[in-house]
Amino acid sequence: MKNPLILSIILLLIACLSFVYRESVSSASDSELSVAFYNLENLYDTVDDTTHNDDDFTPKGQYQWSKSRYQDKILNLNKVISQMIDGASPDVLGVCELESSLALSDLMASKGLKNKYGIVHYNSPDERGVDVALTYKTSSIKVIASKNYPVKLSLDTNDKTRDILWVKTVSLKNNDTIHFIVCHFPSRRGGLKASNQNRADAASACLKIIKDQINPQTQNLVLMGDFNDQPWDSSMMKVLGASSINKYPKADLLNLMFELPDKNAGSYCFRGYWERIDQMIISQALRDGKGTDYLPSSVNIFKEDWMLQTGKYKGQPFRNFSGSQWLNGYSDHLPVSIKLQLN
């Protein structure tokens, strides 16, 4: 372009538009809080722990769990977490299937996540040593209280499962209190009917925590986890009372997974069928138009082509192992997330 005046005007306009764009992105970020949940699929550290059964995840164990495999696992999970909310990492992330604070600390100290996150984690009595935890951006929220609650299984009182984690926080963006509960209900090992009571027991324990700590009609709660049941199963609807936001909009607890527009969408693929066992549930207070609210239709399952397998199991989550064969994948689950509007 030969006219220097016109060129200067164009460059000035581009600079102004760029500034406005950056300001709009910043404003959106300041007015929202992203919350996600991710089953990490056996994030074991490399230390042989005699307090629980981690023998499979040792160098001589079934999975030949070496330092290099551990580091690959950290890098792969980092890639997912770093992009799961519009190309960025979430403000709050609940996780399950991790062995220790060490493993979670290594993950949250990896590239791009380092020095951004705080961690709330307690060791649970689970026989394999896998726990739940909450990580959070220290620039977004402040933790003011936390506690782990045991789940007592009525069919076999000697059987141990994961604790339930409760965390009370304050948003640093609008000074509103938000409670988080992270769960990993017992699996369907032994069959659906034989294991139903275990998940009902976990749902009852979860409901007791809510009654003790939170009034869902007036206090903000995000309940998330791998429930090993779908939203319409008994443990979720009848015991926990997590209802469809469309059918029962005034219920205490609202399961946002009913809101997904794709009826075939899921976070876990079992025998070729997608299931919604990873779920995000909110309290009624997050829809009252006061302070913090759920951003309608923001519930999402993060699913990119590079997170999925090719070949025989094409389209299913790209996991770590097939049997004992190392695949160097991410997880057998996909992350789920929501956004909260900070008014």
Buried (B, 14 or more C-beta within 10 A) or exposed (E): EEEEEEEEEEEEEEEEEEEEEEEEEEEEBEBBBBBBBBBBBBBBBBEEBEEBEBBBBBEEBEBEBEEEBBEBBBEBBBBBBBBBBBEEBBBBBBBBBBBBBBBBBBBBBBEEBEEBBBBBBBBBBBEBBBBBBBBBBEEBBBBEEBBBBEBEBEBEEEBBBBBBBBBBBBBBBBEBBBBBBBBBBBEBEEEEEEBBBBBBBBBBBBBEBBEEBBEBEEBBBBBBBBBBBBBEBBBBBEBBBBBBBEEBEEBBBBBBBBBBEEEEBBBBBEEEEBBBBBBBBBBBBBBEEEBBBBBEEBBBBBBEEEBBBEEEBEEBBBBBBEEEEBEEBBBBBBBBBBBBBBE
